[in-house]
Amino acid sequence: MKVIIYTKEVNHYSLINSLIKIIGDHEIVVVVTELIKNNIDRNLNVKLVKRNDENIYSIFDIKHLRKFDLIIYDEPFSLKDISKLFFINLFIKFRLIVHNANTWIIPSYTLNLKNNIYLFIANNIIKRNNKIIVVGSNIKRYIEYINSNISVSVIPFNLNDTTLKQIKLKTDKIIISIPGNITFKRDYLPLLESFDKNGLFEIVNLQLLGSPVGEYGRKVIKYCSELAAKGANIKYYNSFVDNVTFENDIIKSDLLCAYFDVNFKTFRGQHEVYGKSKETGISFLSWRYGIPALLPINYNPIDEIKDQVIHYSNLDNLSIIIKSLTEYNKIEDLKCKSRNNVFINFEKYELIKNSK
């Protein structure tokens, strides 16, 4: 079987690695940007092609695309890219990876004409392609509930099929990592303020494993530097964190943590819900690396990590939980349970069997 995969989103390289592993022993071409190309697992048997609308792997080359048995497109975010996809869809069916279910399946039109054009095209593409891919079981159940005519395959955003070595540093403090880009989607500032106010930096080394995005991201980094100047042990990055650097940092973690509102409004004015119509990458990182996660109480985690998630109700409650985990040495028990969840049963992901 011949498979071709298209993506432009730099932070989705983990998903592409997962797709390649699950598709398995088939002829696979992945069309990517240079930055994604550098983060694709070199041990995987796949042909990597730099994305360029001028070469034979252009999404406009209908004749060439018809040579493939399975065509997969990662959800496009720009009006330009979705318009190209609409053109392709006039001639060829494909599998679309959907990250925002409400946006694509039950859009809410706004007063913004450009956004409405995007939403109309997105919904039209879904109607023409009744087979899609999502990254978690929660989104699959939600889509099948709102539209039973859509066939949904699950490909985890980030999975592992080998034993990952975890490193325990020689430190009396616990290491907590907050993965992901530093954007307005995550409430970094209140979280950092709470760590400072509640004295958590006395028992915690904090790692922010993501690059700052926009004005909010720069504001967070500035605050981190101020905390570090006061004596807080806090690690952060000013630019994109490549896969090697990310893994070297995250395997040192005792806990992962995120603070966010599960109800999220996209920049197109669409209401998405984390753990229902959309997923957050921290769930998959917790699963892949076998690390317990501290997450908001109203977030519904993916099935695979439900027994390694500790829910907190607010930031003061989070501080109490972190301190109690340290005092009673519960972290190692949690980490042991989490590592038992890492094993992946690839047979449960039947993407190829229903490729047409």
Secondary structure, 3 states (H helix, E strand, C coil): CEEEEECCCHHHHHHHHHHHHHHCCCEEEEEECHHHHCCCCCCCCCEEEECCCCCCCCCCCHHHHCCCCEEEEECCCCHHHHHHHHHHHCCCCCEEECCCHHHHHCCCCCCCHHHHHHHHHHHHHHHHCCEEEECCHHHHHHHHHHCCCCEEEECCCCCCCCCCCCCCCCCCCEEEEEECCECCCCCHHHHHHHHHHCCHHHCEEEEEECCECHHHHHHHHHHHHHHHHCCCCEECCCCCCCHHHHHHHHCCCCEEECCCCCEEECCCCCEEEECCCECCHHHHHHHHHCCCEEEECCCCCCHHHHHHEEEECCHHHHHHHHHHHHHCCCHHHHHHHHHCCCCCCHHHCCCHHHCC
